[in-house]
């Protein structure tokens, strides 16, 4: 990767994304957003001030989809690539089912960033799921966070409720509460929110509680002018049309002519996903009820890609079935074409041009259209447009003066607008030319990227100016305060220790250890792993004048924090929550007479703590009681009196292994140290284990274990001995 220029990461996690022949319209998750991010990544990569653009998405290895989606790295352009990160298994699942797996995506992306040896200068999230991931990574690396929503949850919720769905069903199908909560957080934490229109700000973001905290900028997306050129170019320059384009045109004409009795007439074109909000049925009704319009033009409806309607999702199935029923109801056979598939990369631009050559009209009859990318594409090819007056088309027609806005709920108004353009050849020519010129002025990707960089220059002048690096891969914005993500991904050595009776116990050796850690600051990270809560951990660090380490693993491994501002690892919390039933555990153990519930400060969301006398039979009974109740837990007993019940996936050792994996530390260059029974699992984990000389008898059984060293020195002196023994210092 070239060090000169910015390293940008864009996140678009759901849907099927590939660089060639993207399957736009295949399903509800593979729509215009996919095209948007692909073209944005390529356009940004063309700039001299950009060194690398990664479009980061989900890796999918599923026999039901193309093999390309399992390719980890796919080149998009000279300085742009698709990067696929695994999360939530390998199967392709709809976006609403991805929420529980996004922290895994964050962790795996951190590992990828470590492997690249350079931290991105900016994280740009697309859609709510991509926004969540970009927000978490930006926080980890103290880098700018930009968000583009594309569509927002509260707006969708209002429309679903208006359509008659109840709140319970909406939450069950769409996980809407989670999405809206995440979007609220994104609005308040993003450094910049890029929208396509002012309507998007007012009508979508304006519904959010944190709206006033958002920093919005209207920067319309662009289109690839190399594909969407005016229809007359190929007529004036016969060499422009390749054999592939000629073949595509013939194939499209043959497909359309199969449906039409009079193929020589102009045609009305609609191109969208089969979603009830796209109001395809409203357009068919407008056409079916207008005999004059039927006499003037044919109708072509390209509604996604389909093979068997009965196997499609319920919403799409209902829309397509209704289309066929309307075709029959209005007897539109011979006038209406409904092809089953289309290729966005090659066929769609030619569709627009064929329609323009026939002096037709492009229609977007959606009930609401946040932006209207197809309207811009059609306009660039010279097609006049008729579009909904709710959303982005208002801006497009105001800028380009190339069509008519209509109330999409009024089929008669849709029909009149189309007819007005078709019967007036001068008006058709005016709208056609205005659209071509307007798109060049307002909707090119070059213009979009320039406006974006201009905006970044205002907000982060030091980042945009970062065309050379003198401090490895550290972004200029973070040089004054290196982030925990940058630090932990740049080091290979890690040391983690228990606090009580290990790190502390002898002040003199503690001071010697802290001096050694400071001397090795640029090559080794360090942390603590303790049964203490985060509050009690900080109290101990303050009392003994110990600086806040790189990571704190607290409450017997149920909580992980990073850096001086103690950012909690949400991925770990989500990971250990699997099958965790704290209230049920308290109910079952509340009946055990030899247990005493510890004080409130000993209880945490993922740790339930009791006092229990030192009795082997007691501990065996606890295992029996929990097994009988079918409660799978981790049971930690230490110092002859402390009993901690944790999630099955939690412990200090498992938390340390998680940190090692997340940040890519080589296990042989990691040492952990402890003194008691609740340190046992971390001493037996992936890393090298050090037992200080003042250890409890509970650890005697570890003698002779591989990778475990028993020091003869006590407390911090034993830690120093261990670090030297394993060659870490």
TORFI-563195 format. One record per residue (C-alpha): z, y, x; residue in one letter. Coordinates in steps of 0.1 Angstrom, whole numbers, padded with zeros to 4 digits, always signed. Example, Ala and Ser with C-alpha at 12.3 -4.5 7.8 and 13.67 -1.06 7.14 Angstrom:
<rs>
+0078-0045+0123a/+0071-0011+0137s/
</rs>
This chain:
<rs>
+0000+0000+0000x/-0009+0035+0013x/+0022+0055+0020x/+0004+0088+0012x/+0007+0098-0025x/+0028+0087-0054x/+0037+0051-0064x/+0037+0049-0102x/+0049+0021-0124x/+0037+0020-0161x/+0054-0005-0184x/+0037-0020-0214x/+0055-0053-0220x/+0043-0068-0253x/+0008-0078-0263x/-0019-0096-0244x/-0031-0074-0215x/-0059-0082-0191x/-0083-0061-0171x/-0116-0075-0184x/-0125-0080-0221x/-0091-0072-0235x/-0086-0089-0269x/-0079-0058-0289x/-0073-0065-0325x/-0063-0102-0319x/-0029-0095-0335x/-0005-0067-0344x/+0007-0064-0308x/-0027-0062-0291x/-0040-0029-0305x/-0050+0005-0291x/-0019+0008-0269x/-0034-0019-0246x/-0066+0001-0242x/-0046+0033-0236x/-0025+0019-0207x/-0054+0001-0190x/-0075+0033-0190x/-0045+0055-0180x/-0037+0032-0150x/-0073+0033-0138x/-0076+0070-0142x/-0044+0078-0124x/-0055+0055-0095x/-0086+0077-0090x/-0065+0107-0080x/-0060+0116-0044x/-0023+0123-0049x/-0017+0088-0062x/-0012+0059-0037x/-0007+0030-0062x/-0004+0024-0099x/+0012-0007-0112x/+0007-0015-0149x/+0037-0039-0155x/+0036-0063-0184x/+0049-0097-0194x/+0037-0130-0177x/+0025-0155-0203x/+0017-0191-0195x/+0008-0205-0229x/-0020-0229-0238x/-0027-0209-0270x/-0039-0179-0250x/-0062-0173-0220x/-0052-0185-0185x/-0056-0149-0171x/-0023-0139-0187x/-0004-0161-0163x/-0019-0144-0132x/+0010-0125-0115x/-0012-0099-0099x/-0046-0088-0113x/-0066-0060-0097x/-0077-0032-0121x/-0092-0008-0096x/-0090+0002-0060x/-0054+0015-0063x/-0044+0000-0096x/-0033-0035-0106x/-0017-0054-0134x/+0017-0069-0124x/+0031-0096-0147x/+0068-0102-0148x/+0083-0133-0164x/+0110-0130-0191x/+0120-0149-0222x/+0102-0181-0213x/+0064-0186-0209x/+0052-0187-0245x/+0035-0157-0262x/+0059-0142-0287x/+0057-0111-0309x/+0073-0080-0296x/+0103-0081-0320x/+0115-0113-0304x/+0115-0098-0269x/+0146-0076-0273x/+0171-0102-0261x/+0150-0108-0229x/+0143-0073-0217x/+0173-0071-0193x/+0158-0103-0176x/+0126-0083-0173x/+0145-0055-0156x/+0162-0079-0131x/+0129-0096-0122x/+0111-0063-0118x/+0139-0052-0093x/+0131-0084-0073x/+0094-0075-0074x/+0101-0040-0062x/+0122-0054-0033x/+0092-0076-0023x/+0069-0045-0022x/+0091-0027+0003x/+0086+0006-0015x/+0104+0021-0045x/+0082+0037-0072x/+0084+0074-0074x/+0083+0074-0112x/+0088+0049-0141x/+0067+0054-0172x/+0076+0034-0203x/+0052+0027-0232x/+0064+0018-0266x/+0102+0012-0272x/+0104-0021-0252x/+0086-0006-0222x/+0107+0025-0226x/+0140+0005-0224x/+0128-0013-0192x/+0116+0020-0175x/+0148+0038-0185x/+0170+0011-0169x/+0149+0010-0137x/+0148+0047-0134x/+0186+0048-0137x/+0189+0020-0110x/+0167+0039-0086x/+0176+0075-0096x/+0139+0082-0102x/+0122+0102-0130x/+0117+0085-0163x/+0087+0093-0186x/+0082+0079-0221x/+0052+0075-0244x/+0062+0061-0277x/+0028+0054-0293x/+0046+0046-0326x/+0083+0050-0335x/+0107+0028-0354x/+0121+0053-0379x/+0086+0063-0390x/+0078+0026-0395x/+0111+0019-0413x/+0104+0047-0438x/+0070+0033-0446x/+0082-0003-0449x/+0109+0008-0473x/+0083+0028-0493x/+0062-0004-0494x/+0091-0021-0512x/+0107-0041-0483x/+0145-0041-0483x/+0166-0032-0453x/+0178-0067-0446x/+0143-0082-0445x/+0131-0054-0423x/+0159-0059-0398x/+0153-0097-0399x/+0116-0094-0393x/+0113-0063-0371x/+0148-0060-0354x/+0145-0024-0365x/+0182-0015-0359x/+0179-0025-0323x/+0146-0007-0318x/+0158+0026-0334x/+0191+0025-0313x/+0170+0020-0282x/+0147+0048-0291x/+0176+0072-0297x/+0188+0064-0262x/+0154+0068-0247x/+0150+0103-0263x/+0183+0115-0248x/+0177+0100-0213x/+0140+0106-0207x/+0129+0134-0184x/+0097+0138-0202x/+0082+0125-0235x/+0044+0126-0237x/+0030+0127-0272x/-0006+0128-0284x/-0001+0154-0311x/+0023+0180-0323x/+0025+0160-0356x/+0039+0131-0335x/+0068+0153-0323x/+0075+0168-0358x/+0070+0138-0381x/+0081+0109-0358x/+0105+0121-0332x/+0119+0147-0356x/+0134+0118-0376x/+0158+0110-0348x/+0194+0121-0343x/+0188+0129-0307x/+0156+0148-0314x/+0169+0181-0300x/+0178+0164-0267x/+0142+0154-0261x/+0118+0171-0237x/+0083+0168-0253x/+0048+0177-0241x/+0016+0172-0260x/-0010+0156-0237x/-0037+0138-0257x/-0051+0106-0242x/-0086+0103-0229x/-0114+0078-0231x/-0137+0063-0206x/-0168+0085-0207x/-0188+0059-0188x/-0186+0036-0218x/-0185+0061-0246x/-0215+0083-0239x/-0237+0100-0266x/-0261+0078-0286x/-0291+0099-0275x/-0285+0093-0237x/-0302+0058-0239x/-0331+0073-0258x/-0337+0101-0233x/-0330+0079-0202x/-0345+0045-0208x/-0331+0032-0175x/-0295+0037-0187x/-0297+0006-0209x/-0290-0026-0190x/-0302-0060-0200x/-0266-0068-0210x/-0265-0037-0233x/-0298-0046-0248x/-0286-0081-0255x/-0254-0068-0270x/-0273-0045-0293x/-0296-0072-0305x/-0266-0095-0312x/-0248-0068-0331x/-0278-0059-0352x/-0284-0096-0360x/-0248-0100-0371x/-0249-0069-0393x/-0283-0077-0408x/-0270-0111-0419x/-0249-0092-0445x/-0273-0064-0455x/-0303-0066-0478x/-0315-0031-0467x/-0305-0029-0430x/-0327+0002-0425x/-0301+0024-0443x/-0274+0044-0425x/-0241+0027-0424x/-0204+0036-0427x/-0183+0021-0399x/-0146+0013-0400x/-0129-0003-0370x/-0092-0012-0371x/-0066-0039-0372x/-0061-0057-0406x/-0029-0039-0414x/-0022-0025-0449x/-0013+0009-0434x/-0049+0012-0422x/-0060+0013-0459x/-0092-0007-0455x/-0089-0015-0492x/-0089+0022-0500x/-0122+0027-0482x/-0138-0003-0500x/-0126+0010-0533x/-0141+0044-0524x/-0174+0027-0516x/-0173+0002-0545x/-0167+0029-0571x/-0195+0053-0558x/-0230+0040-0567x/-0246+0070-0551x/-0228+0062-0518x/-0239+0026-0520x/-0275+0037-0525x/-0272+0060-0494x/-0256+0037-0469x/-0243+0002-0461x/-0207-0005-0452x/-0195-0023-0420x/-0158-0033-0417x/-0146-0046-0383x/-0110-0056-0390x/-0097-0073-0359x/-0106-0108-0346x/-0102-0138-0369x/-0111-0174-0371x/-0090-0189-0399x/-0074-0164-0423x/-0048-0189-0434x/-0034-0192-0399x/-0029-0155-0394x/+0003-0134-0399x/+0013-0127-0435x/+0004-0090-0434x/-0030-0096-0418x/-0037-0125-0441x/-0030-0104-0472x/-0052-0075-0460x/-0082-0098-0452x/-0078-0117-0484x/-0077-0085-0504x/-0109-0073-0486x/-0128-0104-0497x/-0115-0101-0532x/-0126-0064-0534x/-0160-0073-0520x/-0163-0097-0549x/-0148-0074-0575x/-0173-0046-0567x/-0201-0070-0561x/-0208-0056-0526x/-0228-0086-0514x/-0258-0074-0495x/-0242-0040-0489x/-0209-0048-0470x/-0206-0065-0436x/-0173-0080-0425x/-0180-0097-0391x/-0153-0120-0378x/-0150-0107-0342x/-0160-0080-0317x/-0156-0073-0280x/-0140-0040-0273x/-0153-0037-0238x/-0190-0042-0245x/-0197-0043-0283x/-0176-0014-0296x/-0193+0014-0277x/-0227+0000-0289x/-0214-0002-0324x/-0207+0035-0324x/-0241+0043-0309x/-0259+0021-0334x/-0241+0038-0362x/-0250+0072-0348x/-0287+0063-0343x/-0287+0053-0380x/-0272+0087-0389x/-0241+0070-0402x/-0204+0080-0404x/-0172+0067-0388x/-0142+0065-0412x/-0105+0062-0404x/-0089+0058-0439x/-0054+0050-0426x/-0025+0063-0447x/-0011+0078-0416x/-0026+0078-0381x/-0003+0088-0352x/-0033+0097-0330x/-0067+0081-0337x/-0083+0069-0305x/-0112+0053-0323x/-0120+0087-0338x/-0124+0101-0303x/-0145+0072-0291x/-0168+0075-0321x/-0170+0113-0316x/-0179+0109-0279x/-0208+0087-0290x/-0220+0114-0315x/-0207+0100-0348x/-0194+0124-0374x/-0160+0114-0387x/-0140+0112-0419x/-0103+0107-0414x/-0068+0109-0429x/-0052+0143-0431x/-0018+0128-0421x/-0013+0126-0383x/-0034+0129-0351x/-0068+0134-0368x/-0057+0169-0378x/-0056+0179-0341x/-0088+0161-0333x/-0109+0178-0360x/-0093+0211-0353x/-0103+0208-0316x/-0137+0193-0321x/-0149+0206-0356x/-0167+0173-0361x/-0158+0159-0395x/-0138+0161-0427x/-0101+0154-0434x/-0092+0137-0466x/-0061+0126-0485x/-0063+0088-0477x/-0045+0079-0509x/-0074+0093-0530x/-0104+0069-0528x/-0127+0093-0546x/-0120+0120-0520x/-0129+0096-0492x/-0162+0087-0510x/-0171+0124-0515x/-0164+0133-0479x/-0186+0105-0466x/-0214+0114-0490x/-0212+0151-0480x/-0221+0142-0444x/-0247+0116-0452x/-0268+0139-0475x/-0268+0170-0452x/-0288+0163-0421x/-0279+0197-0406x/-0242+0192-0411x/-0246+0157-0396x/-0262+0172-0365x/-0236+0199-0362x/-0207+0175-0365x/-0224+0151-0340x/-0229+0177-0313x/-0195+0193-0318x/-0178+0159-0314x/-0196+0151-0281x/-0188+0185-0267x/-0152+0186-0280x/-0143+0152-0265x/-0156+0163-0231x/-0133+0194-0233x/-0102+0180-0248x/-0101+0142-0244x/-0111+0130-0210x/-0087+0109-0189x/-0092+0132-0160x/-0079+0161-0182x/-0050+0140-0193x/-0040+0130-0158x/-0043+0166-0146x/-0021+0179-0174x/+0004+0151-0167x/+0006+0160-0130x/+0009+0197-0138x/+0038+0189-0161x/+0055+0167-0134x/+0050+0195-0109x/+0071+0218-0132x/+0099+0192-0136x/+0099+0173-0103x/+0081+0195-0077x/+0097+0175-0049x/+0084+0142-0063x/+0048+0154-0068x/+0048+0169-0033x/+0058+0136-0018x/+0025+0127-0001x/+0041+0113+0030x/+0073+0094+0037x/+0095+0098+0067x/+0125+0079+0053x/+0110+0044+0047x/+0102+0041+0010x/+0129+0064-0003x/+0116+0089-0030x/+0123+0125-0021x/+0141+0129-0054x/+0166+0104-0043x/+0172+0113-0007x/+0202+0134-0014x/+0219+0106-0032x/+0204+0071-0025x/+0205+0050-0056x/+0222+0017-0058x/+0188+0001-0066x/+0172+0015-0035x/+0201+0005-0013x/+0206-0030-0026x/+0169-0039-0025x/+0165-0025+0011x/+0193-0045+0027x/+0195-0082+0037x/+0232-0086+0044x/+0259-0086+0017x/+0297-0091+0018x/+0319-0096-0013x/+0356-0101-0013x/+0385-0106-0036x/+0410-0077-0036x/+0446-0090-0040x/+0460-0109-0010x/+0425-0109+0006x/+0412-0073+0010x/+0446-0058+0007x/+0479-0071+0021x/+0478-0057+0056x/+0470-0020+0060x/+0462-0021+0097x/+0435-0048+0094x/+0422-0032+0062x/+0415+0000+0081x/+0398-0020+0109x/+0376-0037+0083x/+0366-0005+0066x/+0356+0010+0099x/+0334-0021+0106x/+0318-0017+0071x/+0311+0019+0078x/+0295+0011+0112x/+0273-0015+0095x/+0265+0007+0064x/+0227+0008+0072x/+0224-0030+0074x/+0250-0045+0051x/+0261-0038+0015x/+0295-0048+0003x/+0315-0053-0029x/+0346-0067-0045x/+0350-0096-0070x/+0383-0096-0088x/+0402-0107-0118x/+0413-0071-0124x/+0397-0049-0150x/+0375-0020-0139x/+0403+0004-0145x/+0428-0016-0124x/+0402-0022-0098x/+0397+0016-0093x/+0435+0021-0093x/+0437-0004-0064x/+0408+0013-0045x/+0424+0047-0049x/+0459+0035-0039x/+0447+0020-0007x/+0422+0047+0000x/+0392+0023-0002x/+0358+0039-0008x/+0339+0027-0039x/+0317-0002-0027x/+0281-0009-0036x/+0291-0034-0064x/+0322-0042-0083x/+0325-0076-0100x/+0355-0072-0123x/+0375-0091-0150x/+0370-0125-0134x/+0332-0121-0131x/+0325-0109-0167x/+0315-0074-0157x/+0293-0060-0129x/+0291-0024-0118x/+0270-0006-0092x/+0273+0025-0071x/+0297+0055-0071x/+0290+0063-0107x/+0298+0027-0118x/+0267+0018-0138x/+0273-0014-0157x/+0248-0043-0154x/+0236-0047-0190x/+0215-0077-0180x/+0246-0096-0169x/+0264-0087-0202x/+0235-0100-0222x/+0232-0131-0201x/+0269-0142-0205x/+0270-0134-0243x/+0251-0166-0250x/+0272-0187-0274x/+0303-0165-0267x/+0326-0166-0298x/+0358-0146-0288x/+0373-0143-0323x/+0370-0181-0329x/+0386-0188-0295x/+0415-0165-0303x/+0419-0183-0336x/+0420-0217-0320x/+0442-0209-0291x/+0465-0188-0313x/+0480-0220-0326x/+0489-0233-0291x/+0526-0227-0286x/+0528-0227-0248x/+0503-0198-0245x/+0513-0161-0245x/+0486-0135-0251x/+0485-0111-0222x/+0489-0073-0226x/+0459-0052-0239x/+0448-0041-0205x/+0442-0078-0196x/+0418-0083-0224x/+0381-0075-0222x/+0350-0081-0244x/+0341-0112-0224x/+0375-0123-0211x/+0405-0136-0231x/+0437-0139-0211x/+0470-0157-0215x/+0501-0165-0196x/+0507-0202-0192x/+0533-0222-0174x/+0522-0243-0144x/+0517-0276-0160x/+0486-0299-0155x/+0490-0314-0189x/+0490-0279-0205x/+0456-0272-0188x/+0442-0305-0200x/+0453-0297-0235x/+0435-0264-0234x/+0403-0281-0225x/+0408-0307-0253x/+0415-0281-0279x/+0384-0260-0271x/+0362-0291-0269x/+0375-0303-0303x/+0365-0269-0318x/+0330-0272-0301x/+0337-0240-0281x/+0320-0240-0247x/+0339-0218-0223x/+0347-0213-0187x/+0384-0219-0181x/+0400-0202-0150x/+0437-0209-0141x/+0452-0192-0111x/+0485-0183-0094x/+0504-0208-0116x/+0505-0185-0146x/+0473-0168-0154x/+0448-0184-0178x/+0414-0167-0184x/+0389-0179-0210x/+0354-0167-0202x/+0319-0173-0215x/+0304-0205-0202x/+0279-0185-0181x/+0305-0163-0165x/+0328-0165-0134x/+0331-0146-0102x/+0309-0171-0085x/+0282-0170-0111x/+0282-0132-0111x/+0278-0132-0073x/+0249-0156-0075x/+0234-0133-0102x/+0236-0103-0078x/+0222-0123-0050x/+0192-0134-0071x/+0187-0100-0088x/+0184-0080-0055x/+0169-0108-0034x/+0196-0113-0008x/+0191-0143+0014x/+0221-0165+0006x/+0227-0174+0043x/+0232-0137+0050x/+0259-0133+0022x/+0296-0139+0027x/+0323-0141+0001x/+0360-0142+0008x/+0390-0152-0013x/+0425-0166-0013x/+0433-0183-0046x/+0421-0207-0073x/+0401-0181-0093x/+0380-0176-0061x/+0371-0213-0059x/+0337-0211-0076x/+0325-0181-0057x/+0335-0198-0024x/+0314-0228-0034x/+0284-0208-0045x/+0251-0201-0027x/+0267-0178-0001x/+0289-0185+0029x/+0326-0188+0019x/+0355-0174+0038x/+0391-0184+0030x/+0418-0161+0045x/+0447-0176+0063x/+0472-0167+0036x/+0454-0188+0010x/+0471-0205-0020x/+0475-0243-0020x/+0449-0245-0048x/+0421-0240-0021x/+0433-0267+0002x/+0408-0291-0013x/+0379-0269+0000x/+0386-0278+0036x/+0356-0296+0051x/+0332-0283+0025x/+0299-0271+0039x/+0295-0233+0043x/+0332-0228+0038x/+0352-0214+0068x/+0391-0213+0069x/+0403-0184+0090x/+0436-0186+0107x/+0439-0148+0103x/+0456-0133+0072x/+0442-0107+0047x/+0415-0083+0060x/+0419-0097+0096x/+0407-0130+0082x/+0377-0113+0066x/+0368-0097+0100x/+0371-0131+0116x/+0348-0146+0089x/+0322-0119+0093x/+0321-0125+0130x/+0321-0163+0125x/+0290-0162+0103x/+0273-0136+0125x/+0271-0108+0098x/+0286-0082+0122x/
</rs>
